[in-house]
Amino acid sequence: MAYRWKPDLTRADVTSEALFLNRRQMITALGAGAIMGALGTRTFAQGTDLTPNTYEEITSYNNYYEFGTGKDDPARYADALTTSPWSVKIDGLVDNPGVFSIGDILAKMTIEERIYRFRCVEAWSMVVPWNGFEFADLLSMVGVQSSAKYVAFETALRPDEMPGVAYRVLDWPYVEGLRLDEAMHPLTILATGIYGKPIPNQNGAPLRLVVPWKYGFKSIKSIVRITLTDSEPATSWNKAGPNEYGFYSNVNPEVDHPRWSQATERAIGGGFFAKRQPTLMFNGYDEVASLYDGMDLAKNF
């Protein structure tokens, strides 16, 4: 693609040794012929200039309720999830529906692997250097029909591997959704790695969505199905608490959660008693504001 979100490359933006080794591992696992034609030779750093959190912080403090509600539960239990082989069903209002393996997806697209330094935020925040590609690339591959207005996502549901689904915390399987223009925005990515390494199970292996201007629960993990539709899809947290979790779930410090303020956040890595910092509108990604021109973002929360 010719589009580059922030074309301010420096020497620090070239492929690191870790990323190079990760690429070699992918080639070995998925087949050299398929992957060498799909992956570019350059890696772009996009998003925030903030210093990323450490790999340990990113992979040990997670929300992934399929493995438990504690922040350390995913890191403790997610190793049980089998992530290879893995397929994603893409259906609905697309020209080329089908069931695609991760190797299929990479082989059928001409993409350049990139690093995205994105902030994620809930009541806490961290900066994650994701490896991945724009979700729009995948949508272009399958061909979006003109009647499509939304994209629905579904997480794997494997009770034998996911101990958390034994508890009715949510209506399993986990589902999420985006408006089509949100899904097509260059900041919306599918992540396959962190810090040049394959994405760990607790962070959503082998393929997860990342939508950096929305609260973290919108970035669905371990995706097994993507459906293009003409109607707004149901989402797990909205079903669980419609007065607390709206469909859009954009980061908006002016709209409080009914049970707590969202005006400030705590950065992971600074200690529990670290000074809280102001939460930024759209998590600081002002580039997406035009997607919501004319909308009441207090009503459409």
C-alpha positions in Angstrom: 0.0 0.0 0.0 1.2 3.5 -0.7 -0.4 5.0 2.4 1.9 5.6 5.3 0.4 6.8 8.6 3.5 8.6 9.8 6.3 8.6 7.3 9.0 9.8 9.8 11.3 6.9 9.5 14.6 6.8 11.3 17.4 4.2 11.7 15.5 2.9 14.7 12.7 1.9 12.4 14.6 -0.7 10.4 13.9 -4.4 11.0 15.4 -5.5 14.4 17.3 -8.7 14.9 14.3 -10.1 16.9 11.9 -9.2 14.1 14.1 -10.8 11.5 14.3 -14.0 13.5 10.5 -13.9 14.0 10.1 -13.6 10.3 12.3 -16.6 9.7 10.3 -18.6 12.3 7.1 -17.7 10.4 8.6 -18.8 7.1 9.7 -22.1 8.6 6.4 -22.8 10.2 4.1 -21.7 7.3 6.1 -22.4 4.2 8.8 -20.3 2.5 7.1 -20.0 -0.8 3.9 -18.6 0.6 5.3 -16.2 3.1 8.3 -14.8 1.2 5.8 -13.4 -1.4 3.6 -11.9 1.3 6.0 -10.2 3.7 7.8 -7.1 2.7 11.4 -6.4 3.7 10.8 -3.2 5.6 9.2 -2.6 9.0 7.5 0.8 9.7 7.1 2.3 13.2 3.7 3.9 13.4 1.6 5.5 16.2 2.7 7.0 19.4 6.3 8.2 20.2 5.9 7.1 23.8 8.3 4.6 25.2 6.8 1.1 25.0 6.2 -1.0 28.2 8.4 -3.9 28.8 7.6 -7.3 27.3 7.1 -8.7 30.8 4.6 -5.9 31.7 2.7 -6.4 28.4 2.4 -10.2 28.7 1.7 -10.5 32.5 -1.0 -7.9 33.1 -4.0 -8.8 30.9 -7.7 -9.0 30.5 -8.8 -12.2 28.9 -11.7 -13.6 30.8 -11.8 -16.9 29.0 -8.8 -17.7 31.2 -10.0 -16.0 34.4 -10.9 -12.5 35.7 -7.6 -11.9 37.5 -5.0 -9.8 35.7 -2.4 -12.6 36.0 -4.8 -15.4 35.1 -4.3 -15.2 31.3 -0.5 -15.6 31.8 -1.0 -18.5 34.1 -3.5 -20.5 32.1 -3.4 -19.4 28.5 -0.7 -21.8 27.5 -3.4 -24.5 27.3 -4.8 -22.8 24.2 -3.8 -24.6 21.0 -2.9 -21.9 18.4 -1.5 -24.0 15.5 -3.2 -24.9 13.2 -5.6 -22.0 13.3 -8.2 -20.9 10.8 -10.5 -17.8 10.5 -13.9 -18.0 8.8 -14.7 -14.9 6.8 -18.3 -14.6 5.6 -21.3 -12.4 5.2 -21.3 -9.5 2.7 -18.0 -10.3 1.0 -17.2 -11.5 -2.6 -14.8 -14.2 -1.5 -16.0 -15.9 1.6 -14.0 -18.8 3.0 -12.1 -20.4 5.8 -8.5 -19.2 5.8 -5.5 -20.4 7.8 -3.0 -17.7 9.1 -0.7 -18.8 6.3 -3.5 -18.4 3.7 -4.1 -14.8 4.9 -0.5 -13.8 4.7 0.1 -15.5 1.4 -2.9 -14.0 -0.3 -2.1 -10.5 0.6 0.8 -8.3 -0.6 1.6 -6.7 2.8 4.5 -5.1 4.6 5.0 -6.3 8.1 5.1 -3.3 10.4 5.6 -2.3 14.1 2.8 -0.2 15.6 3.5 1.6 18.9 0.0 1.9 20.2 -1.4 2.9 23.6 -4.1 0.7 25.0 -6.3 2.0 27.8 -9.0 0.9 30.2 -8.7 2.2 33.8 -5.0 1.7 33.1 -2.8 2.1 30.1 0.3 0.7 28.5 2.2 1.2 25.2 2.6 -2.0 23.1 4.8 -2.4 20.0 2.5 -4.7 18.0 3.6 -6.5 14.8 0.8 -6.6 12.3 -0.9 -5.3 9.3 -3.9 -3.0 8.5 -7.2 -4.8 8.8 -8.2 -3.0 5.6 -5.7 -5.2 3.7 -7.6 -8.3 4.7 -11.0 -6.7 3.8 -9.6 -5.9 0.4 -8.5 -9.5 0.0 -12.0 -10.8 0.5 -13.9 -8.0 -1.3 -16.4 -6.0 0.7 -19.8 -5.7 -0.9 -21.5 -2.3 -1.2 -24.3 -3.2 1.3 -21.8 -3.9 4.1 -21.9 -1.4 7.0 -20.4 -3.3 9.9 -17.9 -6.0 10.8 -18.6 -8.6 13.4 -15.8 -10.6 15.2 -15.9 -13.8 17.2 -13.3 -15.3 19.6 -12.5 -19.0 19.9 -14.7 -20.9 22.4 -12.8 -24.0 23.7 -14.0 -25.0 27.2 -11.4 -27.7 27.5 -8.6 -25.1 27.0 -10.3 -22.0 28.5 -11.1 -22.5 32.1 -12.8 -19.1 32.5 -15.7 -20.0 30.2 -17.0 -22.3 32.9 -18.2 -19.2 34.7 -21.0 -17.1 33.1 -19.1 -13.8 33.4 -20.1 -13.1 29.8 -22.3 -14.8 27.2 -19.7 -16.9 25.4 -18.3 -16.9 22.8 -16.9 -13.4 23.0 -18.1 -11.2 20.2 -17.3 -7.7 19.1 -18.0 -5.3 16.2 -16.9 -2.2 14.4 -18.6 0.2 11.9 -17.1 -0.5 8.4 -15.3 2.9 8.2 -13.7 2.3 11.6 -12.5 -1.1 10.5 -11.1 0.4 7.3 -9.1 3.1 9.1 -5.3 2.7 8.8 -5.0 2.6 12.6 -7.1 -0.5 12.9 -4.8 -3.5 12.7 -4.6 -7.2 13.0 -1.7 -8.1 15.3 0.4 -11.2 15.0 3.2 -10.3 17.3 4.7 -8.1 20.1 8.3 -6.8 20.1 9.1 -8.9 17.0 8.1 -12.1 18.7 4.9 -14.2 18.0 2.0 -12.9 20.0 1.7 -14.8 23.3 -1.5 -16.7 24.0 -2.5 -14.3 26.9 -2.3 -11.4 24.5 -4.6 -13.0 21.9 -2.6 -15.5 19.8 -2.5 -16.1 17.0 -4.5 -13.1 15.6 -6.2 -10.3 17.4 -7.7 -6.9 16.5 -6.1 -3.7 17.8 -8.2 -0.5 17.7 -6.1 2.0 19.7 -8.6 4.8 20.1 -11.2 2.6 21.8 -11.2 0.9 25.2 -9.2 -2.3 25.3 -12.2 -4.7 25.3 -13.0 -3.7 21.7 -9.7 -5.3 20.5 -11.0 -8.8 20.4 -8.5 -11.7 20.9 -7.9 -15.1 19.2 -10.3 -14.4 16.3 -12.0 -17.3 14.6 -14.7 -15.6 12.6 -15.1 -12.2 10.8 -18.5 -11.4 9.3 -19.5 -8.4 7.2 -23.1 -7.3 7.8 -25.5 -4.5 7.1 -26.7 -4.2 10.7 -25.0 -3.3 13.9 -23.7 -6.6 15.5 -24.1 -7.6 19.1 -21.0 -7.1 21.3 -20.2 -9.0 24.5 -19.8 -6.2 27.0 -22.8 -4.3 25.6 -25.0 -7.4 26.1 -23.6 -7.8 29.6 -24.1 -4.1 30.6 -25.8 -1.9 28.0 -25.9 1.1 30.3 -22.1 0.8 31.0 -20.6 -0.4 27.7 -21.8 1.2 24.4 -21.2 -0.2 20.9 -18.7 2.5 20.1 -16.7 2.5 23.3 -14.4 5.3 22.1 -12.0 6.6 24.8 -13.9 9.7 26.0 -12.8 11.2 29.3 -16.0 13.3 29.4 -18.2 10.3 29.7 -17.9 8.5 33.1 -18.5 4.8 33.5 -21.5 4.5 35.8 -19.3 3.1 38.6 -16.1 5.1 38.1 -14.6 8.2 36.5 -12.8 7.8 33.2 -11.1 11.2 33.3 -7.7 9.8 34.4 -5.7 6.6 33.9 -2.9 4.8 35.6 0.1 3.8 33.5 1.3 0.3 33.9 5.0 0.1 35.0 4.9 3.1 37.3 3.7 1.2 40.4 0.2 1.1 41.9 0.7 4.5 43.6 2.1 6.3 40.6 0.4 9.6 39.8 -2.6 9.2 37.6 -2.6 11.1 34.3 -5.4 12.7 32.3 -7.2 10.5 29.8 -7.0 11.8 26.3 -10.0 12.0 23.9 -9.8 9.1 21.4 -6.8 8.0 23.5 -4.8 10.8 21.9 -5.5 9.6 18.3 -7.1 12.8 17.0 -6.8 11.4 13.5 -10.0 9.4 13.9 -12.2 12.3 15.1 -13.6 12.9 11.7 -15.2 9.4 11.8 -17.7 10.8 14.3 -18.5 14.2 12.9 -22.0 15.2 13.9 -22.4 12.3 16.5 -23.3 12.9 20.1 -20.4 11.0 21.7 -22.1 11.1 25.1 -25.2 9.3 23.7 -23.2 7.1 21.3 -20.7 6.0 24.0 
